[in-house]
């Protein structure tokens, strides 16, 4: 692995780790017969640091630690309350509150980082680790902003580390089987896709007019990260941040990386050229000014994106529904037959048939369901052992850059995340009251229209105010540059 930032001592240790794993007979500092059958010497292990170690971060670290080749050496969380279980599980790991301090002090020890913070700090933490030559596993969505995704995609090419976005279904058998069915020509050319989710499942439109003391266990300034400084409010965390634009990315950001993964893995598309939406009101019906908060994500929405097919066979129209809104049920689906699963689903509508899957691309099946009884399509795509997204990344890190393979490397994940976040441009533009003094209510919201997207330049070309959401302004002390 090329790394001009990491000290020689650590490079040497990681080179040894890589070659010892790949060699037919592994050199061990201590003979295996002395250590015992199945024991892995500490020098052979991948040293992982966790940034954000409560909630999903906790389960991510637990998944990595299932490998005998992993050692959790450092933990970082801005909230001591959220870190309790991980600290108890990995008592030898050094604990920090600021990931920047952790990376500075542990750079000789760490080989890789798991990033599972709120969306707001994904990019800054991930890039900081990559710049030190550390492999990274970053939870979905990869970033908070479109610009951040573009930057991480560039960083993946520059720093040559193993990367993986945490959309676990990307390593599932379902999406691979779905591709085999599609590639066999079973449903013909796809020109329309429907996708839906039950999210949000967190409180929405929570008032912030009450004041609270900052809990002593929490460094709220670090929790805010690049976002503007605001007074602490318990409405934001630890769970509700997904429903706030400064910190989360709403239902689309939460679930589209799972549900739309088959779309981007299988169909010939990359960036949309237009997007439009409709949104349920995000204010309560008292009509108080404090109940019309532009930082709230919607209760529910529908988003419609148009993608030019890369094979020049027209366009693919993708429609997304959340918050309890569903597409019309396909006529081939009989009463009592499930439309996706409880988390959502995706439906490919082709020129010769329809193909549906659950969330994560699981359980792909043709419609009508009886059509599945007569298909005989062989497996042609290699499966990930045990569908394990986590251990796939671990093994890839040990193999090294250029040898290890992951399902969602940033070369794939960054454009995918960009494309998803374009949907949020439409939502935020729809909600933006850009002319509040206009007499007609329709004149107060000029972003409620189809937005035209120039992907190469990351720019909406027909409503300039939307472009403020492409790249947010970081507060002083935070930056993002490859």
ZAMARGU-4260 file (C-alpha; in steps of 0.2 Angstrom, whole numbers, plus 5000, padded with zeros to 4 digits):
<rodrens>
0) 5000/5000/5000 | 5007/5017/4995 | 5007/5029/5010 | 5018/5044/5012 | 5010/5049/5028
5) 5012/5034/5039 | 5028/5032/5049 | 5040/5018/5043 | 5037/5008/5059 | 5019/5006/5055
10) 5021/5003/5037 | 5033/4989/5040 | 5021/4981/5053 | 5006/4982/5040 | 5017/4975/5026
15) 5021/4960/5037 | 5003/4958/5041 | 4999/4958/5023 | 5012/4946/5017 | 5010/4934/5032
20) 4991/4932/5028 | 4994/4929/5009 | 5009/4918/5010 | 5006/4899/5009 | 5016/4896/5025
25) 5014/4911/5037 | 5029/4917/5047 | 5024/4919/5065 | 5034/4928/5079 | 5029/4914/5090
30) 5027/4896/5083 | 5008/4892/5082 | 5011/4875/5091 | 5017/4886/5106 | 5002/4898/5106
35) 4989/4884/5103 | 4978/4878/5089 | 4968/4892/5080 | 4977/4906/5090 | 4982/4921/5080
40) 4997/4931/5086 | 4994/4949/5090 | 5007/4954/5076 | 4995/4946/5063 | 4980/4956/5068
45) 4972/4971/5059 | 4971/4985/5072 | 4954/4994/5070 | 4949/5010/5078 | 4930/5014/5080
50) 4924/5032/5078 | 4907/5033/5084 | 4905/5017/5095 | 4887/5018/5101 | 4872/5012/5092
55) 4876/5006/5075 | 4895/5009/5079 | 4893/4997/5093 | 4886/4983/5082 | 4899/4987/5068
60) 4913/4984/5080 | 4906/4968/5087 | 4904/4962/5069 | 4923/4966/5065 | 4928/4958/5081
65) 4921/4941/5076 | 4936/4939/5065 | 4951/4931/5074 | 4962/4943/5063 | 4955/4959/5071
70) 4960/4968/5086 | 4950/4983/5092 | 4963/4995/5098 | 4955/5012/5100 | 4937/5019/5103
75) 4931/5037/5100 | 4914/5044/5105 | 4909/5062/5109 | 4896/5054/5122 | 4902/5043/5136
80) 4885/5037/5138 | 4884/5029/5121 | 4902/5022/5123 | 4898/5012/5138 | 4895/4995/5130
85) 4909/4996/5118 | 4921/5001/5131 | 4916/4986/5142 | 4917/4974/5127 | 4934/4981/5122
90) 4942/4986/5139 | 4960/4986/5132 | 4956/4999/5118 | 4961/5017/5122 | 4947/5029/5123
95) 4945/5046/5115 | 4932/5059/5113 | 4940/5068/5098 | 4944/5058/5083 | 4957/5070/5077
100) 4967/5067/5094 | 4964/5049/5092 | 4971/5048/5074 | 4986/5059/5079 | 4991/5049/5095
105) 4987/5031/5088 | 4993/5033/5070 | 5007/5021/5073 | 4995/5008/5080 | 4979/5009/5069
110) 4978/5000/5052 | 4959/5004/5049 | 4945/5014/5055 | 4926/5011/5057 | 4916/5027/5055
115) 4898/5027/5062 | 4894/5044/5068 | 4879/5055/5063 | 4880/5058/5044 | 4886/5076/5048
120) 4903/5070/5052 | 4905/5055/5040 | 4916/5064/5028 | 4928/5073/5039 | 4932/5058/5050
125) 4933/5047/5035 | 4945/5058/5025 | 4956/5061/5040 | 4959/5043/5042 | 4962/5040/5023
130) 4975/5054/5023 | 4985/5044/5036 | 4984/5029/5025 | 4971/5020/5035 | 4958/5008/5028
135) 4940/5014/5031 | 4923/5007/5033 | 4910/5021/5033 | 4892/5019/5037 | 4879/5024/5024
140) 4875/5036/5018 | 4893/5039/5014 | 4891/5057/5017 | 4880/5071/5021 | 4882/5082/5006
145) 4885/5079/4987 | 4901/5088/4987 | 4908/5077/5001 | 4904/5061/4991 | 4913/5068/4976
150) 4928/5072/4988 | 4929/5054/4995 | 4928/5047/4978 | 4943/5057/4973 | 4952/5052/4990
155) 4949/5033/4986 | 4959/5035/4970 | 4973/5046/4978 | 4976/5037/4995 | 4975/5019/4989
160) 4967/5012/5004 | 4953/4998/5006 | 4936/5006/5007 | 4918/5000/5011 | 4902/5009/5013
165) 4891/5001/5026 | 4876/4995/5015 | 4877/4977/5020 | 4865/4971/5007 | 4879/4975/4994
170) 4887/4959/5000 | 4871/4949/5000 | 4866/4934/4989 | 4849/4943/4984 | 4857/4957/4974
175) 4868/4945/4965 | 4853/4933/4961 | 4843/4949/4955 | 4857/4953/4943 | 4858/4936/4936
180) 4839/4936/4933 | 4840/4953/4924 | 4856/4949/4914 | 4847/4933/4907 | 4835/4945/4899
185) 4820/4939/4908 | 4811/4956/4910 | 4819/4965/4895 | 4825/4983/4896 | 4820/4992/4912
190) 4814/5010/4910 | 4805/5012/4926 | 4809/5008/4944 | 4799/5010/4960 | 4806/5010/4978
195) 4798/5013/4995 | 4802/5012/5013 | 4793/5013/5030 | 4805/5027/5036 | 4805/5038/5045
200) 4803/5028/5061 | 4810/5042/5073 | 4802/5057/5080 | 4799/5071/5067 | 4796/5090/5069
205) 4802/5090/5087 | 4801/5108/5095 | 4817/5115/5101 | 4809/5130/5111 | 4814/5123/5128
210) 4832/5125/5134 | 4842/5111/5142 | 4859/5109/5151 | 4872/5099/5141 | 4875/5082/5150
215) 4892/5081/5158 | 4896/5065/5148 | 4893/5074/5131 | 4905/5085/5121 | 4891/5094/5111
220) 4903/5105/5102 | 4912/5090/5095 | 4895/5081/5091 | 4891/5096/5080 | 4906/5094/5070
225) 4906/5105/5054 | 4888/5111/5057 | 4885/5128/5064 | 4885/5131/5082 | 4868/5130/5091
230) 4862/5128/5109 | 4861/5110/5115 | 4844/5102/5114 | 4839/5085/5118 | 4828/5084/5102
235) 4844/5081/5092 | 4852/5066/5100 | 4856/5052/5102 | 4843/5045/5090 | 4833/5059/5082
240) 4847/5067/5072 | 4841/5058/5056 | 4826/5070/5056 | 4837/5086/5056 | 4845/5092/5040
245) 4861/5099/5048 | 4865/5082/5055 | 4856/5069/5045 | 4849/5065/5028 | 4831/5060/5032
250) 4822/5044/5026 | 4831/5044/5009 | 4848/5045/5016 | 4844/5032/5029 | 4837/5019/5018
255) 4841/5022/4999 | 4858/5015/5001 | 4850/4998/5005 | 4835/4999/4994 | 4842/5006/4979
260) 4858/4996/4979 | 4851/4984/4966 | 4847/4998/4955 | 4865/5005/4954 | 4873/4988/4953
265) 4862/4981/4940 | 4855/4995/4928 | 4865/5005/4916 | 4865/5022/4925 | 4875/5034/4935
270) 4869/5052/4938 | 4851/5059/4935 | 4848/5074/4924 | 4833/5080/4933 | 4823/5078/4950
275) 4807/5083/4957 | 4797/5079/4973 | 4782/5082/4983 | 4782/5083/5002 | 4770/5082/5017
280) 4771/5097/5028 | 4784/5097/5042 | 4775/5108/5054 | 4762/5105/5066 | 4745/5113/5063
285) 4746/5127/5077 | 4754/5138/5063 | 4766/5145/5076 | 4782/5152/5068 | 4792/5140/5079
290) 4783/5126/5071 | 4789/5130/5054 | 4807/5124/5055 | 4817/5123/5039 | 4829/5111/5048
295) 4816/5097/5050 | 4816/5083/5037 | 4799/5079/5030 | 4786/5067/5038 | 4784/5059/5020
300) 4789/5062/5003 | 4789/5056/4985 | 4805/5059/4974 | 4806/5056/4955 | 4823/5056/4947
305) 4827/5054/4928 | 4842/5044/4923 | 4849/5043/4905 | 4854/5025/4901 | 4872/5023/4898
310) 4868/5011/4884 | 4858/5026/4875 | 4842/5016/4876 | 4832/5030/4883 | 4829/5035/4901
315) 4826/5026/4917 | 4813/5035/4928 | 4815/5031/4947 | 4802/5035/4959 | 4805/5034/4978
320) 4791/5034/4992 | 4793/5036/5011 | 4784/5040/5027 | 4770/5027/5023 | 4767/5033/5005
325) 4767/5018/4993 | 4767/5016/4974 | 4752/5009/4966 | 4752/4990/4969 | 4757/4980/4953
330) 4742/4972/4945 | 4752/4955/4945 | 4753/4955/4964 | 4738/4945/4971 | 4729/4950/4987
335) 4739/4944/5002 | 4755/4944/4993 | 4769/4955/5001 | 4774/4970/4992 | 4793/4971/4997
340) 4794/4968/5016 | 4791/4979/5032 | 4807/4990/5028 | 4802/4993/5010 | 4807/4986/4993
345) 4811/4989/4975 | 4802/4985/4959 | 4810/4984/4941 | 4797/4987/4927 | 4804/4980/4911
350) 4798/4978/4893 | 4795/4960/4896 | 4791/4958/4915 | 4793/4964/4932 | 4806/4960/4946
355) 4804/4964/4964 | 4815/4963/4979 | 4814/4967/4998 | 4825/4979/5007 | 4844/4975/5005
360) 4839/4967/4988 | 4834/4952/4997 | 4822/4939/4991 | 4821/4944/4972 | 4806/4937/4963
365) 4797/4939/4947 | 4779/4945/4946 | 4767/4936/4945 | 4775/4925/4958 | 4770/4909/4948
370) 4783/4915/4935 | 4797/4910/4947 | 4792/4891/4946 | 4798/4890/4928 | 4814/4900/4928
375) 4831/4890/4927 | 4844/4903/4928 | 4862/4897/4933 | 4872/4906/4946 | 4886/4915/4937
380) 4891/4928/4950 | 4903/4924/4965 | 4894/4925/4982 | 4902/4934/4997 | 4906/4920/5010
385) 4891/4921/5023 | 4885/4937/5015 | 4897/4945/5027 | 4900/4963/5022 | 4911/4966/5038
390) 4923/4952/5037 | 4924/4955/5018 | 4932/4972/5022 | 4943/4964/5035 | 4950/4951/5023
395) 4952/4965/5010 | 4962/4976/5022 | 4973/4961/5026 | 4976/4957/5008 | 4980/4975/5004
400) 4976/4988/4991 | 4975/4981/4974 | 4972/4963/4980 | 4958/4964/4992 | 4940/4966/4985
405) 4925/4974/4994 | 4907/4975/4988 | 4905/4994/4991 | 4922/5002/4988 | 4921/5021/4987
410) 4924/5020/4968 | 4906/5013/4968 | 4899/5020/4984 | 4903/5039/4981 | 4894/5041/4964
415) 4880/5031/4972 | 4878/5042/4987 | 4879/5057/4976 | 4865/5051/4966 | 4854/5048/4981
420) 4858/5065/4989 | 4852/5074/4973 | 4835/5068/4979 | 4837/5078/4995 | 4841/5094/4984
425) 4823/5093/4978 | 4816/5090/4996 | 4826/5105/5003 | 4821/5116/4988 | 4803/5111/4990
430) 4804/5116/5008 | 4813/5133/5005 | 4802/5148/5008 | 4813/5159/4997 | 4800/5173/4995
435) 4791/5174/5012 | 4782/5191/5009 | 4774/5186/4993 | 4755/5187/4994 | 4751/5171/4985
440) 4757/5156/4995 | 4763/5148/4978 | 4775/5162/4976 | 4783/5159/4992 | 4791/5143/4987
445) 4800/5145/4970 | 4810/5128/4972 | 4794/5118/4970 | 4798/5112/4952 | 4808/5100/4942
450) 4826/5104/4945 | 4839/5101/4931 | 4855/5093/4937 | 4872/5096/4929 | 4882/5081/4937
455) 4899/5085/4930 | 4899/5102/4938 | 4888/5097/4953 | 4875/5111/4950 | 4857/5114/4948
460) 4855/5124/4932 | 4837/5131/4934 | 4836/5136/4953 | 4852/5143/4960 | 4846/5143/4978
465) 4846/5124/4978 | 4865/5124/4976 | 4868/5130/4994 | 4864/5112/4998 | 4877/5104/4987
470) 4891/5110/4998 | 4887/5117/5015 | 4898/5129/5023 | 4908/5122/5037 | 4911/5132/5053
475) 4928/5137/5058 | 4940/5124/5063 | 4933/5111/5050 | 4938/5108/5032 | 4938/5095/5019
480) 4951/5094/5005 | 4960/5080/4996
</rodrens>
